[in-house]
Amino acid sequence: MKVAVISGAASGVGLATVRRMISRGYSVLAIDRDEDAIEKNLSCIKDDVSHCVLSLDLTHSASIRELSDCFDARFSSASEIAVFSVAGRAHAQEFNDELEIEFDVFRASIETNLITHFVLLKSLWSCFESMPCKKSVVLVSSINAIQAAHLPAYSAAKSGLRGLAVSLSRPFQLKLRASINVVLLGTIKPEQSNKQEPKDMQALDVSTFRGTVLRNEEAADFLFWASQAPIEFTGQELIFDAGQSLGIPVYS
């Protein structure tokens, strides 16, 4: 049994990853804190015994035990495990003046975009110790956040994922027989066109090397590819952004 553990699973890249992994024959442990999105997008697998859907807020350490117990009960016989830590978003208040950001907003962004990834890993690594199968962890970051000049908390959290992967790469490899890498995604095309003005999206499309930003399905495919790297490939950072970070648009 091949197992995929996916946080932020009820929407966007996380949901696309759920669908891709199921299509590849994986059993999925899907995690999200948005119960409405779970009901809307994951209800089709909630009653499937091959999969498990958890409504958990990974900003709280109390989630560690519940997630760990679920994994042990349902997936301890896995022959391969791929973990995709996708959860995260910029808080709307961050888009104001950088020097006016409130402490509570900064803390909430760090919790959402960095601590959730640690809690997911903390929930699983005790389970992994006794499992001899191949294991890979992919932390999802954002190249836009790393390069952003106006999102101090979001940028700090997403940059922190690189340090988290590097610092854990050696113990993960030696003690858990697992790789851990970071994927920096570029702009993702909204699922609904009314989420962003068409002219803004056109400008973003033109900013990419190929003339269009990423789709959720493309990002999900790349995350899968990253999860299939050999265990020796660990502690690395991979950029997948349709050439957006090159800054040399070829379409006009």
N, C-alpha and C positions, 0 to 999 in steps of 0.2 A: 504493500500500500504506500503510494506516494502522497505526501501531505504538504499543503501550502497553508501557512499561517499569515493572515493579511489584516493589518489594522487600517483604519480609515476605509473600510471595505464597502460602505453603503453608497458611495458616490464617487464621481470623478475617476482618477487613475486607480484608486483602490477597487472600485466596482469593476472597471475594465479588467483588472488583474484577476479578480475572482472569476470572471467569465472565461478569460484565457486559460487559467489553470484548470478549471473544470473541463474545458474542451480538450485539454491535454491529458486527461485521465487522473487528475489529482483530486483527492479528498480535501476539502477546504474548511479551515477554522477561520471564520470571518468575524471581525471585531469592529464595532463602531459604537459611539455613544448617542447617536442621533436615532432615536426610536422610530420617528416618522419615516426617515430615509430607509431604515431597516425594513419596515413594514412595506414600503413602496417598492424597494428594489431587491430585497433579499428574501421575501416571503416564499418565493418559489423553491428555495433550498432549505428553509427552516425545518420542514418535516421530512427531509431526505436523510436517512440514517447514515449516508456516506459523508455528510457534512455536518457542521455545527456552527450556529450563529449566536454570538454573545453580544449583549448590550452592556458595554463596560466603558467607564470613564477612566482612561489610562493616565490621567493626571493625578490619580489617587493611588497610594501604595496598597490600599485595601483590595485593589483589583488583582494583585499579584497572586494571592492564594486561589482565588476563583478561577483565574485563567490557567494556573498550573494544575489544579485539580481536574479541570476539564480536559486539558491536553493528556494528562496521565490516563484518565479514564477512557478516552476515545481513540487516542492516536499513538500510544506507547509502542505499538508493534510496527511502526512506520519503517519502510525500507529506504526512504529518502525524504528529507525535509527541506523545504524552502520557505524562509521567513521574509516577508515584505512589510517593512515598517513604513507605512505611507502617510499616516495621520499627520495633520498639521495645516495651518492656515494663518495668514496675517490678520491681525485684529483691525477692525475698521478705524479705531481711534489712533492707530499708528500713522495713518496717512496725514495727520495734522503736523504742525511744526515739530521737528525732531526735539527741540529743546523744551517743548511743552508736554512731552509724554508723561503721563501719570505713573507713579510707582506700581499701582495695581494693574495697569495695562501692561507694563513691562513684564511684571511677574507672570501674568496670565499668558502672555505670548511665549515666555520661556517654558512654562508648564506644557502648553499645547504643542510646541514645536521642538522641544528637546527632551523634557522629562518623560513624555509619553513613550518615546523610543527606548529610554532606559528601563522604564517599567515593563515594557513588552519583553525586553531581553532578560531582565531579572526574573520574570515569570517563567521563562523557558529554560534558562541554562542549568537549573537543578535537574530538570527532566532530561536534558541532553547528555548529562554525564554518564548515564548507564546505557546509552543507545549507541551502538557501533556503526550505524548507517551514515551515509553522506549527509552533511548539513551545511546550509548556506544561509547567510543573513544579508539582506540588501536594505540599507537605510536610504530613504528617499529625501533628498535635499533639493535646493533650487539654485540654479546658477544666477537667476535674477536677484535672489536674496543676497547672495554673496557679493554681487556687484552693486547692489542698491545703495543709494546715497541718502535715503530718507526713511528707512525702516530699522531703527537701531535694535529693537528687541528681536524682531523676526530675523534680521541678518545675523545677530549674535547667536541665536539658537541654531540656525541652519549651518553656520560656520562651526558651531560646537559639535555637530554630527561628525565632521571630519576627525576631530580630536577623539571622539568616542570610538570610532572605528579603528583608528590607529592604536589607541591605548589598549583596546580589547583584542586586537588581531592575534597577538602572541598567545595569551591564555586560551583564547577560543581555539586556536589551531592545536596547541599542545594538550590541553585538558579536555576539550569538547569535540575535537576533530571536526571543527567547523570553520568556514571562512566568513569574513565580515567585510563588506565593501559599501561605499557610498555612491549613489547615482545622483548627479545634479541635473535635473530636468529644466528645460527652458519653458517658455510660455506655452500653456495648453489652451487649445481652442475651446471656448465655452460650449457646453452641451446645448444650451439654448441661446439663440442669437440675441435675445433681448437682454442678456446679462452685460453686454458691452456694445457701445455704439459701433455700427459697421465701419465708419471711417477710422476709428481707433484700431479695430482689428485689421483693417487693410494696411494701416501703417505698420502694425506689428508683423504682418505677413511679409511686407516688403523688407523688413529689417533682417529677415532670415536669408541664409545662403541659397535656399531652394525656392523661396518665394511663398512659403506658407508655414505657419507655426505647427507645433505637434498636435496630434489628436490623442485622446486618451488611449485608444487601442494601440497606437504606435508606441506610446510610453510603456504600456503593459508588456508588449512584445520585447522591448529592450530590457525591462526588469527581469523577464524570464531568462533572456540570454545571459544577463549578468549573474543570475543565480546558478547557471550551469558551468561556470568557470571552475577549474580544478582547485582543490583546497589550498594549494600553494599560492594561488592568486588571492591575496588577502591584504586588508589594510589600505586598499587602493581607492582612488576617486575617479569616477567615469562621468564625462559630460555628454549629455544627449539633448541637444537643443535645436536641431535642424539648422545648425550653423549660425544661430542667433548671436552667440558670443563672439563670433568672428568680427562683427561690426563692418562687414564688407558686402552690402547687399548687391546682388547681381541682377535683380529684377527692378523695374521701375514702372 
